């Protein structure tokens, strides 16, 4: 009799533990949407809609990009490939008329690097030195290379070709780039590394 009672107690304890595990897992699934996305009703930065299908690497002409409190329109796209690495650059138009572009490097939703570039057409510096001083800041050489590109939209470039580049950095978030497409001279631009929280995208069409 005592053995039967002990068996019954053990069975009840096992059943309670199993129910506890089931309830705990259900609560965790309800708290987090698939893919780690925020639950519905969360704030939307800048009041814009979600990014286009495929993420920032799939921006196209006509899409709108909010960076901080400023809105830009995508006027052209440059896709670059160097070996097994690829990245994208988007030419941005705004009311200022300055030459801006957004570069997107990396893969995955959490490992992307966004840099907002502003053209420096009057700069007289050239690449190659270990350090370069421009605008009161000293930049240190980071990398040099050559990539193949494909251009669409209003880029002023041939549809395909090659691009040489020299990249410099300063203080972790400041950037300086030199780019030469085809046989043209160096294009100089200063850049700022962006916090992804300051970036929002509004597709030109809600459904592509």
ROPA-686176 format. One line per field, with one value per residue (C-alpha): residue in three letters; x, y, z negated. Coordinates in steps of 0.02 Angstrom, whole numbers, always signed. Each point is the difference from the previous one (the first is absolute). Example, Ala and Ser with C-alpha at 12.3 -4.5 7.8 and 13.67 -1.06 7.14 Angstrom:
vexnu = c(ALA SER)
east = c(+615 +69)
north = c(-225 +172)
up = c(-390 +33)
***
This chain:
vexnu = c(UNK UNK UNK UNK UNK UNK UNK UNK UNK UNK UNK UNK UNK UNK UNK UNK UNK UNK UNK UNK UNK UNK UNK UNK UNK UNK UNK UNK UNK UNK UNK UNK UNK UNK UNK UNK UNK UNK UNK UNK UNK UNK UNK UNK UNK UNK UNK UNK UNK UNK UNK UNK UNK UNK UNK UNK UNK UNK UNK UNK UNK UNK UNK UNK UNK UNK UNK UNK UNK UNK UNK UNK UNK UNK UNK UNK UNK UNK UNK UNK UNK UNK UNK UNK UNK UNK UNK UNK UNK UNK UNK UNK UNK UNK UNK UNK UNK UNK UNK UNK UNK UNK UNK UNK UNK UNK UNK UNK UNK UNK UNK UNK UNK UNK UNK UNK UNK UNK UNK UNK UNK UNK UNK UNK UNK UNK UNK UNK UNK UNK UNK UNK UNK UNK UNK UNK UNK UNK UNK UNK UNK UNK UNK UNK UNK UNK UNK UNK UNK UNK UNK UNK UNK UNK UNK UNK UNK UNK UNK UNK UNK UNK UNK UNK UNK UNK UNK UNK UNK UNK UNK UNK UNK UNK UNK UNK UNK UNK UNK UNK UNK UNK UNK UNK UNK UNK UNK UNK UNK UNK UNK UNK UNK UNK UNK UNK UNK UNK UNK UNK UNK UNK UNK UNK UNK UNK UNK UNK)
east = c(+0 +140 +87 -157 -21 +181 -21 -155 +91 +145 -119 -89 +165 +57 -166 +11 +178 -51 -145 +117 +122 -141 -71 +174 +38 -169 +31 +171 -73 -135 +126 +109 -54 +91 +170 +20 -109 -84 -179 -140 -39 +183 +65 +49 +148 -39 -179 +53 -46 +104 +151 -25 +0 +181 +54 +113 +95 -159 -29 -48 -25 -144 +11 +7 +132 -10 +165 -30 -129 +47 -84 +90 -58 +100 +49 +124 +77 +177 +31 +182 +86 +180 +42 -129 -48 -137 -78 -123 +1 -156 +5 -112 -87 -66 -45 +180 +62 +158 +72 -49 +7 -38 +114 -60 +128 -15 -125 -147 -113 +116 +172 -31 +105 -82 +102 -71 +122 +9 +100 +150 +19 +121 +121 +178 +66 +46 +8 +152 +75 -15 -95 -97 -56 -164 -122 +96 -1 +137 -49 +100 +10 -116 -9 +28 -74 -88 -177 -117 -161 -173 -91 -184 -96 +77 +181 +92 +95 +6 -116 +149 +185 +137 +30 +162 -10 +101 -89 +56 -72 +8 -63 -95 -152 +71 +44 +91 -11 +84 -87 +46 -123 +75 +134 -69 +89 -26 -167 +24 -134 -9 -112 -80 -38 -186 -93 -129 -130 +18 -41 -173 -60 -163 -20 -63 -131 -68 +2 +131)
north = c(+0 +121 -41 +41 +165 +48 -40 +111 +146 -14 -4 +157 +93 -48 +59 +167 +28 -41 +124 +134 -22 +8 +162 +80 -37 +67 +164 +20 -27 +130 +128 -5 -4 -114 +65 +109 +139 +119 -35 +95 +172 +49 +171 +31 +117 +155 -58 -96 -173 -159 -26 -75 -188 -57 +147 +149 -98 +6 +188 +65 +166 +96 -74 +124 -9 +91 +32 +89 +133 +22 -87 -53 -74 -141 +58 -136 -163 -69 -184 -47 -170 -35 -185 -81 +166 +117 +163 +131 +188 +107 +177 +112 +163 +128 +185 +53 -58 -71 -163 -133 -188 -143 -152 -167 -135 -170 -142 -35 +116 +30 +10 +139 +159 +160 +155 +165 +82 +182 +46 +117 +62 +139 -113 +2 -149 -163 -178 -106 +78 -91 +150 +144 +164 +73 +121 +7 -189 -129 -161 -162 -123 -150 -95 +8 -103 -14 -60 -28 +100 +1 +168 +40 +162 +174 -37 +83 -163 -134 -144 -112 +23 +1 +111 +30 +60 +54 +8 +95 +11 +119 -15 -159 +76 +127 -59 +67 -83 +19 -85 -2 -77 -59 +123 +152 +91 -22 +42 +54 -18 +10 -121 -32 -173 -9 -78 -116 +74 +167 -79 -35 -46 +33 -100 +91 -138 -98 -163 -43)
up = c(+0 -45 +164 +100 -91 +31 +185 +8 -83 +123 +148 -61 -23 +176 +74 -90 +63 +179 -7 -70 +146 +128 -73 -10 +183 +54 -91 +81 +173 -32 -63 +156 +183 +122 +57 -154 +71 -121 -46 +87 -68 -28 +51 +181 +20 +100 +27 +156 +53 -7 +112 +174 +17 -8 -111 +36 +133 +105 +6 +172 +88 -76 -174 -143 -137 -167 -88 -164 +40 +183 +146 +159 +165 +80 +175 +48 -55 +15 -40 -27 -7 -52 -8 -114 -81 +61 -56 +61 +18 +21 +68 -105 +47 -123 -3 -33 +170 -79 +65 -127 +9 -120 -1 -68 -39 -84 -3 -113 -94 -148 +83 +126 +1 +61 +46 +61 +120 +56 +154 -17 +180 -51 -94 +67 -100 +87 -69 -38 -156 -169 -71 +80 -80 +61 -80 -163 -22 +26 +90 -3 +145 -19 +166 +187 +140 +167 +33 +145 -2 +75 +3 +22 -9 +3 -43 +144 +26 +132 -42 -43 -30 -131 -150 -98 -179 -152 -169 -156 -176 -148 -180 +37 +86 +123 +175 +152 +171 +169 +147 +184 +124 +164 +58 -93 -141 -186 -80 -181 -133 -188 -92 -168 -69 -38 -144 +82 -119 +92 +168 +69 +174 +91 +162 +154 +15 -146 +98 +128)
***
